[in-house]
Amino acid sequence: MNGGKKPRVLVVEDNFMNKILVKEMLTLNGYEVIEAGTGREAIDMVISEKPDLVLMDIHLPELDGVAATRFIKNKEGFKELPVVALTASAMHGDEEKILAEGFDGYVPKPIERQKLLDVVKAMLGDKKP
Ligand code: MN
């Protein structure tokens, strides 16, 4: 436990159904979920809401997930914030490319509940629900 405080996860996704699905998987497992629908909104939410973890879609309006993640990772005080890519690119070799872009991990779409929960748990270290 984390002093009774739920780990806060920012879900950045422009697809309504994907956002609902991920939100449900996480809230049912004891996480607090906050949401953003664009790359710019993601940056604003990271700064104002200080999540413990970010789940970032790659294809987003305004600013894509790669650019938003680069911005977050270059921002003072946010370098250690784990950012996990949510992407449909499940071809062989893509995981290396995703990690090379600065993401800390990768969850392929369509999202499997157990895979998502395993990655989230691994990323949060001792901050578990
Ligand atoms: Mn998208």
Backbone and ligand atoms as CSV (ligand in chain L), in Angstrom:
chain,resi,resn,atom,element,x,y,z
A,1,MET,N,N,0.840,-1.214,0.000
A,1,MET,CA,C,0.000,0.000,0.000
A,1,MET,C,C,0.859,1.242,0.000
A,2,ASN,N,N,0.251,2.291,-0.402
A,2,ASN,CA,C,0.927,3.563,-0.593
A,2,ASN,C,C,0.267,4.588,0.334
A,3,GLY,N,N,0.248,4.258,1.634
A,3,GLY,CA,C,-0.402,5.144,2.593
A,3,GLY,C,C,-1.889,5.288,2.332
A,4,GLY,N,N,-2.506,4.252,1.724
A,4,GLY,CA,C,-3.933,4.294,1.439
A,4,GLY,C,C,-4.279,5.112,0.207
A,5,LYS,N,N,-3.263,5.672,-0.414
A,5,LYS,CA,C,-3.510,6.509,-1.589
A,5,LYS,C,C,-3.404,5.649,-2.845
A,6,LYS,N,N,-4.414,5.754,-3.713
A,6,LYS,CA,C,-4.383,4.972,-4.942
A,6,LYS,C,C,-3.353,5.546,-5.908
A,7,PRO,N,N,-2.611,4.662,-6.592
A,7,PRO,CA,C,-1.710,5.165,-7.628
A,7,PRO,C,C,-2.537,5.845,-8.723
A,8,ARG,N,N,-2.043,6.990,-9.192
A,8,ARG,CA,C,-2.779,7.778,-10.192
A,8,ARG,C,C,-2.185,7.533,-11.572
A,9,VAL,N,N,-3.046,7.075,-12.488
A,9,VAL,CA,C,-2.597,6.758,-13.844
A,9,VAL,C,C,-3.279,7.705,-14.836
A,10,LEU,N,N,-2.476,8.362,-15.659
A,10,LEU,CA,C,-3.013,9.214,-16.720
A,10,LEU,C,C,-3.130,8.387,-17.994
A,11,VAL,N,N,-4.355,8.254,-18.511
A,11,VAL,CA,C,-4.598,7.528,-19.759
A,11,VAL,C,C,-4.782,8.559,-20.868
A,12,VAL,N,N,-3.875,8.514,-21.854
A,12,VAL,CA,C,-3.932,9.450,-22.981
A,12,VAL,C,C,-4.364,8.665,-24.212
A,13,GLU,N,N,-5.584,8.915,-24.650
A,13,GLU,CA,C,-6.167,8.104,-25.732
A,13,GLU,C,C,-7.253,8.940,-26.404
A,14,ASP,N,N,-7.242,8.997,-27.734
A,14,ASP,CA,C,-8.269,9.770,-28.447
A,14,ASP,C,C,-9.429,8.897,-28.912
A,15,ASN,N,N,-9.281,7.587,-28.788
A,15,ASN,CA,C,-10.375,6.692,-29.166
A,15,ASN,C,C,-11.239,6.433,-27.936
A,16,PHE,N,N,-12.511,6.839,-28.039
A,16,PHE,CA,C,-13.411,6.795,-26.893
A,16,PHE,C,C,-13.525,5.398,-26.283
A,17,MET,N,N,-13.731,4.388,-27.156
A,17,MET,CA,C,-13.922,3.026,-26.635
A,17,MET,C,C,-12.656,2.493,-25.958
A,18,ASN,N,N,-11.502,2.769,-26.539
A,18,ASN,CA,C,-10.243,2.335,-25.915
A,18,ASN,C,C,-10.057,2.999,-24.556
A,19,LYS,N,N,-10.413,4.279,-24.497
A,19,LYS,CA,C,-10.254,5.016,-23.244
A,19,LYS,C,C,-11.150,4.433,-22.154
A,20,ILE,N,N,-12.390,4.151,-22.505
A,20,ILE,CA,C,-13.342,3.567,-21.551
A,20,ILE,C,C,-12.847,2.204,-21.068
A,21,LEU,N,N,-12.360,1.408,-22.030
A,21,LEU,CA,C,-11.887,0.054,-21.724
A,21,LEU,C,C,-10.709,0.080,-20.743
A,22,VAL,N,N,-9.713,0.895,-21.038
A,22,VAL,CA,C,-8.522,0.979,-20.184
A,22,VAL,C,C,-8.894,1.538,-18.816
A,23,LYS,N,N,-9.760,2.549,-18.823
A,23,LYS,CA,C,-10.182,3.165,-17.568
A,23,LYS,C,C,-10.862,2.126,-16.673
A,24,GLU,N,N,-11.729,1.323,-17.279
A,24,GLU,CA,C,-12.448,0.305,-16.507
A,24,GLU,C,C,-11.506,-0.757,-15.949
A,25,MET,N,N,-10.575,-1.230,-16.788
A,25,MET,CA,C,-9.614,-2.243,-16.329
A,25,MET,C,C,-8.826,-1.738,-15.122
A,26,LEU,N,N,-8.455,-0.462,-15.156
A,26,LEU,CA,C,-7.612,0.081,-14.081
A,26,LEU,C,C,-8.411,0.430,-12.829
A,27,THR,N,N,-9.577,1.045,-12.999
A,27,THR,CA,C,-10.348,1.438,-11.809
A,27,THR,C,C,-10.827,0.203,-11.053
A,28,LEU,N,N,-11.190,-0.859,-11.793
A,28,LEU,CA,C,-11.636,-2.103,-11.140
A,28,LEU,C,C,-10.502,-2.765,-10.358
A,29,ASN,N,N,-9.265,-2.388,-10.666
A,29,ASN,CA,C,-8.112,-2.976,-9.984
A,29,ASN,C,C,-7.439,-2.010,-9.009
A,30,GLY,N,N,-8.163,-0.970,-8.629
A,30,GLY,CA,C,-7.703,-0.127,-7.528
A,30,GLY,C,C,-6.876,1.086,-7.899
A,31,TYR,N,N,-6.836,1.435,-9.173
A,31,TYR,CA,C,-6.090,2.617,-9.585
A,31,TYR,C,C,-7.022,3.812,-9.742
A,32,GLU,N,N,-6.457,5.006,-9.506
A,32,GLU,CA,C,-7.183,6.223,-9.833
A,32,GLU,C,C,-6.814,6.580,-11.270
A,33,VAL,N,N,-7.810,6.843,-12.108
A,33,VAL,CA,C,-7.541,7.136,-13.513
A,33,VAL,C,C,-7.927,8.573,-13.840
A,34,ILE,N,N,-7.006,9.284,-14.488
A,34,ILE,CA,C,-7.321,10.592,-15.059
A,34,ILE,C,C,-7.081,10.483,-16.559
A,35,GLU,N,N,-7.689,11.372,-17.339
A,35,GLU,CA,C,-7.697,11.184,-18.787
A,35,GLU,C,C,-7.265,12.416,-19.560
A,36,ALA,N,N,-6.683,12.156,-20.739
A,36,ALA,CA,C,-6.402,13.214,-21.700
A,36,ALA,C,C,-6.670,12.648,-23.089
A,37,GLY,N,N,-7.051,13.522,-24.034
A,37,GLY,CA,C,-7.396,13.064,-25.380
A,37,GLY,C,C,-6.458,13.545,-26.470
A,38,THR,N,N,-5.502,14.417,-26.112
A,38,THR,CA,C,-4.521,14.906,-27.097
A,38,THR,C,C,-3.149,14.967,-26.431
A,39,GLY,N,N,-2.117,15.092,-27.249
A,39,GLY,CA,C,-0.762,15.190,-26.714
A,39,GLY,C,C,-0.567,16.432,-25.848
A,40,ARG,N,N,-1.157,17.532,-26.282
A,40,ARG,CA,C,-1.021,18.774,-25.502
A,40,ARG,C,C,-1.725,18.657,-24.155
A,41,GLU,N,N,-2.913,18.077,-24.188
A,41,GLU,CA,C,-3.658,17.871,-22.945
A,41,GLU,C,C,-2.855,16.965,-22.001
A,42,ALA,N,N,-2.189,15.970,-22.567
A,42,ALA,CA,C,-1.376,15.052,-21.766
A,42,ALA,C,C,-0.289,15.815,-21.011
A,43,ILE,N,N,0.389,16.714,-21.704
A,43,ILE,CA,C,1.461,17.499,-21.073
A,43,ILE,C,C,0.889,18.363,-19.953
A,44,ASP,N,N,-0.241,19.023,-20.222
A,44,ASP,CA,C,-0.888,19.861,-19.190
A,44,ASP,C,C,-1.265,19.035,-17.970
A,45,MET,N,N,-1.829,17.845,-18.212
A,45,MET,CA,C,-2.278,16.980,-17.109
A,45,MET,C,C,-1.098,16.444,-16.298
A,46,VAL,N,N,-0.020,16.110,-16.984
A,46,VAL,CA,C,1.179,15.615,-16.277
A,46,VAL,C,C,1.666,16.684,-15.306
A,47,ILE,N,N,1.706,17.922,-15.763
A,47,ILE,CA,C,2.230,19.011,-14.939
A,47,ILE,C,C,1.267,19.366,-13.804
A,48,SER,N,N,-0.035,19.424,-14.099
A,48,SER,CA,C,-0.980,19.867,-13.066
A,48,SER,C,C,-1.421,18.750,-12.121
A,49,GLU,N,N,-1.494,17.509,-12.610
A,49,GLU,CA,C,-2.051,16.411,-11.800
A,49,GLU,C,C,-1.011,15.446,-11.255
A,50,LYS,N,N,0.229,15.563,-11.717
A,50,LYS,CA,C,1.332,14.725,-11.237
A,50,LYS,C,C,0.969,13.229,-11.095
A,51,PRO,N,N,0.637,12.587,-12.214
A,51,PRO,CA,C,0.323,11.147,-12.147
A,51,PRO,C,C,1.568,10.332,-11.784
A,52,ASP,N,N,1.341,9.088,-11.342
A,52,ASP,CA,C,2.445,8.171,-11.030
A,52,ASP,C,C,2.906,7.420,-12.278
A,53,LEU,N,N,2.026,7.378,-13.286
A,53,LEU,CA,C,2.307,6.633,-14.521
A,53,LEU,C,C,1.459,7.229,-15.646
A,54,VAL,N,N,2.005,7.191,-16.867
A,54,VAL,CA,C,1.254,7.644,-18.043
A,54,VAL,C,C,1.140,6.490,-19.030
A,55,LEU,N,N,-0.074,6.234,-19.514
A,55,LEU,CA,C,-0.299,5.284,-20.611
A,55,LEU,C,C,-0.622,6.136,-21.830
A,56,MET,N,N,0.228,6.070,-22.845
A,56,MET,CA,C,0.193,7.023,-23.949
A,56,MET,C,C,-0.069,6.365,-25.293
A,57,ASP,N,N,-1.214,6.697,-25.896
A,57,ASP,CA,C,-1.474,6.301,-27.277
A,57,ASP,C,C,-0.434,6.994,-28.163
A,58,ILE,N,N,-0.126,6.406,-29.315
A,58,ILE,CA,C,0.872,7.014,-30.210
A,58,ILE,C,C,0.215,8.010,-31.156
A,59,HIS,N,N,-0.881,7.601,-31.788
A,59,HIS,CA,C,-1.564,8.480,-32.744
A,59,HIS,C,C,-2.591,9.317,-32.009
A,60,LEU,N,N,-2.280,10.613,-31.878
A,60,LEU,CA,C,-3.120,11.540,-31.124
A,60,LEU,C,C,-3.226,12.854,-31.890
A,61,PRO,N,N,-4.340,13.578,-31.715
A,61,PRO,CA,C,-4.416,14.901,-32.341
A,61,PRO,C,C,-3.517,15.917,-31.637
A,62,GLU,N,N,-3.216,16.987,-32.333
A,62,GLU,CA,C,-2.438,18.141,-31.840
A,62,GLU,C,C,-0.952,17.852,-31.740
A,63,LEU,N,N,-0.631,16.843,-30.928
A,63,LEU,CA,C,0.766,16.479,-30.728
A,63,LEU,C,C,0.716,14.974,-30.525
A,64,ASP,N,N,1.525,14.219,-31.279
A,64,ASP,CA,C,1.403,12.761,-31.139
A,64,ASP,C,C,2.079,12.249,-29.858
A,65,GLY,N,N,1.883,10.971,-29.579
A,65,GLY,CA,C,2.360,10.407,-28.321
A,65,GLY,C,C,3.871,10.405,-28.193
A,66,VAL,N,N,4.562,10.276,-29.319
A,66,VAL,CA,C,6.030,10.294,-29.298
A,66,VAL,C,C,6.529,11.686,-28.916
A,67,ALA,N,N,5.957,12.715,-29.547
A,67,ALA,CA,C,6.384,14.093,-29.267
A,67,ALA,C,C,6.018,14.500,-27.837
A,68,ALA,N,N,4.831,14.123,-27.395
A,68,ALA,CA,C,4.405,14.465,-26.031
A,68,ALA,C,C,5.315,13.784,-25.009
A,69,THR,N,N,5.693,12.535,-25.276
A,69,THR,CA,C,6.571,11.798,-24.361
A,69,THR,C,C,7.962,12.425,-24.335
A,70,ARG,N,N,8.444,12.828,-25.493
A,70,ARG,CA,C,9.752,13.482,-25.560
A,70,ARG,C,C,9.732,14.754,-24.704
A,71,PHE,N,N,8.650,15.515,-24.829
A,71,PHE,CA,C,8.522,16.758,-24.052
A,71,PHE,C,C,8.544,16.457,-22.550
A,72,ILE,N,N,7.771,15.460,-22.143
A,72,ILE,CA,C,7.687,15.106,-20.717
A,72,ILE,C,C,9.047,14.650,-20.194
A,73,LYS,N,N,9.727,13.806,-20.981
A,73,LYS,CA,C,11.019,13.256,-20.544
A,73,LYS,C,C,12.107,14.323,-20.480
A,74,ASN,N,N,11.928,15.430,-21.204
A,74,ASN,CA,C,12.909,16.513,-21.180
A,74,ASN,C,C,12.589,17.570,-20.153
A,75,LYS,N,N,11.441,17.424,-19.499
A,75,LYS,CA,C,11.009,18.447,-18.559
A,75,LYS,C,C,11.575,18.177,-17.169
A,76,GLU,N,N,12.152,19.205,-16.583
A,76,GLU,CA,C,12.745,19.099,-15.249
A,76,GLU,C,C,11.713,18.580,-14.253
A,77,GLY,N,N,12.074,17.549,-13.496
A,77,GLY,CA,C,11.176,17.004,-12.482
A,77,GLY,C,C,10.289,15.872,-12.978
A,78,PHE,N,N,10.304,15.603,-14.282
A,78,PHE,CA,C,9.413,14.571,-14.827
A,78,PHE,C,C,10.156,13.449,-15.556
A,79,LYS,N,N,11.490,13.501,-15.494
A,79,LYS,CA,C,12.293,12.493,-16.210
A,79,LYS,C,C,12.045,11.079,-15.701
A,80,GLU,N,N,11.730,10.960,-14.402
A,80,GLU,CA,C,11.544,9.636,-13.799
A,80,GLU,C,C,10.109,9.113,-13.927
A,81,LEU,N,N,9.213,9.942,-14.435
A,81,LEU,CA,C,7.813,9.516,-14.594
A,81,LEU,C,C,7.736,8.456,-15.693
A,82,PRO,N,N,7.272,7.226,-15.353
A,82,PRO,CA,C,7.195,6.202,-16.399
A,82,PRO,C,C,6.088,6.497,-17.408
A,83,VAL,N,N,6.441,6.364,-18.691
A,83,VAL,CA,C,5.482,6.560,-19.778
A,83,VAL,C,C,5.467,5.289,-20.623
A,84,VAL,N,N,4.285,4.664,-20.695
A,84,VAL,CA,C,4.118,3.402,-21.423
A,84,VAL,C,C,3.295,3.650,-22.683
A,85,ALA,N,N,3.796,3.172,-23.818
A,85,ALA,CA,C,3.093,3.349,-25.094
A,85,ALA,C,C,1.948,2.348,-25.228
A,86,LEU,N,N,0.816,2.849,-25.742
A,86,LEU,CA,C,-0.311,1.981,-26.127
A,86,LEU,C,C,-0.365,2.056,-27.641
A,87,THR,N,N,-0.044,0.975,-28.309
A,87,THR,CA,C,-0.005,1.081,-29.759
A,87,THR,C,C,-0.406,-0.186,-30.490
A,88,ALA,N,N,-0.994,0.021,-31.651
A,88,ALA,CA,C,-1.426,-1.088,-32.496
A,88,ALA,C,C,-0.258,-1.687,-33.274
A,89,SER,N,N,0.892,-1.025,-33.233
A,89,SER,CA,C,2.062,-1.524,-33.964
A,89,SER,C,C,2.634,-2.733,-33.250
A,90,ALA,N,N,2.133,-3.908,-33.579
A,90,ALA,CA,C,2.565,-5.117,-32.866
A,90,ALA,C,C,3.496,-5.968,-33.712
A,91,MET,N,N,4.041,-5.370,-34.770
A,91,MET,CA,C,4.950,-6.117,-35.637
A,91,MET,C,C,6.281,-6.357,-34.938
A,92,HIS,N,N,6.950,-7.415,-35.358
A,92,HIS,CA,C,8.247,-7.749,-34.764
A,92,HIS,C,C,9.217,-6.589,-34.949
A,93,GLY,N,N,9.929,-6.243,-33.869
A,93,GLY,CA,C,10.919,-5.173,-33.961
A,93,GLY,C,C,10.385,-3.833,-33.512
A,94,ASP,N,N,9.057,-3.704,-33.472
A,94,ASP,CA,C,8.493,-2.412,-33.091
A,94,ASP,C,C,8.715,-2.068,-31.628
A,95,GLU,N,N,8.794,-3.076,-30.776
A,95,GLU,CA,C,9.002,-2.798,-29.365
A,95,GLU,C,C,10.328,-2.062,-29.160
A,96,GLU,N,N,11.364,-2.501,-29.878
A,96,GLU,CA,C,12.668,-1.835,-29.779
A,96,GLU,C,C,12.557,-0.381,-30.236
A,97,LYS,N,N,11.812,-0.167,-31.318
A,97,LYS,CA,C,11.640,1.200,-31.839
A,97,LYS,C,C,10.921,2.079,-30.823
A,98,ILE,N,N,9.880,1.505,-30.206
A,98,ILE,CA,C,9.100,2.247,-29.208
A,98,ILE,C,C,9.989,2.622,-28.017
A,99,LEU,N,N,10.799,1.684,-27.554
A,99,LEU,CA,C,11.675,1.963,-26.416
A,99,LEU,C,C,12.751,2.979,-26.799
A,100,ALA,N,N,13.212,2.903,-28.051
A,100,ALA,CA,C,14.222,3.855,-28.523
A,100,ALA,C,C,13.664,5.280,-28.585
A,101,GLU,N,N,12.351,5.411,-28.697
A,101,GLU,CA,C,11.717,6.738,-28.719
A,101,GLU,C,C,11.624,7.342,-27.316
A,102,GLY,N,N,11.984,6.572,-26.301
A,102,GLY,CA,C,11.984,7.129,-24.950
A,102,GLY,C,C,10.904,6.585,-24.038
A,103,PHE,N,N,10.056,5.699,-24.557
A,103,PHE,CA,C,9.030,5.096,-23.704
A,103,PHE,C,C,9.680,4.082,-22.759
A,104,ASP,N,N,9.047,3.877,-21.608
A,104,ASP,CA,C,9.575,2.934,-20.622
A,104,ASP,C,C,9.037,1.530,-20.821
A,105,GLY,N,N,7.970,1.414,-21.588
A,105,GLY,CA,C,7.360,0.117,-21.817
A,105,GLY,C,C,6.336,0.213,-22.929
A,106,TYR,N,N,5.645,-0.878,-23.140
A,106,TYR,CA,C,4.826,-1.020,-24.329
A,106,TYR,C,C,3.676,-1.983,-24.052
A,107,VAL,N,N,2.447,-1.570,-24.369
A,107,VAL,CA,C,1.307,-2.481,-24.305
A,107,VAL,C,C,0.655,-2.486,-25.685
A,108,PRO,N,N,0.674,-3.653,-26.366
A,108,PRO,CA,C,0.093,-3.706,-27.709
A,108,PRO,C,C,-1.429,-3.673,-27.691
A,109,LYS,N,N,-2.000,-3.113,-28.758
A,109,LYS,CA,C,-3.451,-3.158,-28.958
A,109,LYS,C,C,-3.748,-4.292,-29.924
A,110,PRO,N,N,-4.881,-4.956,-29.821
A,110,PRO,CA,C,-5.907,-4.764,-28.793
A,110,PRO,C,C,-5.375,-5.099,-27.391
A,111,ILE,N,N,-5.781,-4.279,-26.427
A,111,ILE,CA,C,-5.227,-4.385,-25.089
A,111,ILE,C,C,-5.807,-5.569,-24.331
A,112,GLU,N,N,-4.903,-6.422,-23.836
A,112,GLU,CA,C,-5.314,-7.547,-22.986
A,112,GLU,C,C,-5.217,-7.101,-21.538
A,113,ARG,N,N,-6.257,-7.398,-20.772
A,113,ARG,CA,C,-6.343,-6.961,-19.390
A,113,ARG,C,C,-5.102,-7.354,-18.571
A,114,GLN,N,N,-4.734,-8.646,-18.624
A,114,GLN,CA,C,-3.627,-9.106,-17.784
A,114,GLN,C,C,-2.300,-8.481,-18.177
A,115,LYS,N,N,-2.095,-8.319,-19.480
A,115,LYS,CA,C,-0.856,-7.697,-19.979
A,115,LYS,C,C,-0.773,-6.255,-19.473
A,116,LEU,N,N,-1.892,-5.537,-19.583
A,116,LEU,CA,C,-1.937,-4.148,-19.115
A,116,LEU,C,C,-1.614,-4.073,-17.626
A,117,LEU,N,N,-2.273,-4.913,-16.836
A,117,LEU,CA,C,-2.082,-4.874,-15.385
A,117,LEU,C,C,-0.655,-5.257,-14.996
A,118,ASP,N,N,-0.073,-6.227,-15.708
A,118,ASP,CA,C,1.306,-6.650,-15.420
A,118,ASP,C,C,2.288,-5.502,-15.671
A,119,VAL,N,N,2.107,-4.827,-16.802
A,119,VAL,CA,C,3.016,-3.721,-17.152
A,119,VAL,C,C,2.850,-2.566,-16.164
A,120,VAL,N,N,1.607,-2.235,-15.838
A,120,VAL,CA,C,1.342,-1.140,-14.898
A,120,VAL,C,C,1.982,-1.449,-13.543
A,121,LYS,N,N,1.808,-2.652,-13.060
A,121,LYS,CA,C,2.379,-3.065,-11.771
A,121,LYS,C,C,3.896,-2.981,-11.794
A,122,ALA,N,N,4.493,-3.490,-12.863
A,122,ALA,CA,C,5.963,-3.479,-12.981
A,122,ALA,C,C,6.488,-2.045,-12.994
A,123,MET,N,N,5.771,-1.144,-13.649
A,123,MET,CA,C,6.220,0.241,-13.769
A,123,MET,C,C,6.104,1.014,-12.468
A,124,LEU,N,N,5.107,0.668,-11.654
A,124,LEU,CA,C,4.849,1.445,-10.455
A,124,LEU,C,C,5.712,1.043,-9.261
A,125,GLY,N,N,6.456,-0.037,-9.385
A,125,GLY,CA,C,7.334,-0.444,-8.289
A,125,GLY,C,C,6.546,-0.677,-7.014
A,126,ASP,N,N,6.863,0.067,-5.948
A,126,ASP,CA,C,6.160,-0.158,-4.665
A,126,ASP,C,C,4.841,0.595,-4.564
A,127,LYS,N,N,4.512,1.405,-5.562
A,127,LYS,CA,C,3.231,2.123,-5.537
A,127,LYS,C,C,2.155,1.211,-6.112
A,128,LYS,N,N,1.690,0.279,-5.286
A,128,LYS,CA,C,0.674,-0.671,-5.768
A,128,LYS,C,C,-0.645,-0.427,-5.077
A,129,PRO,N,N,-1.751,-0.700,-5.775
A,129,PRO,CA,C,-3.065,-0.450,-5.150
A,129,PRO,C,C,-3.360,-1.444,-4.045
L,1,MN,MN,MN,-5.225,7.263,-31.318
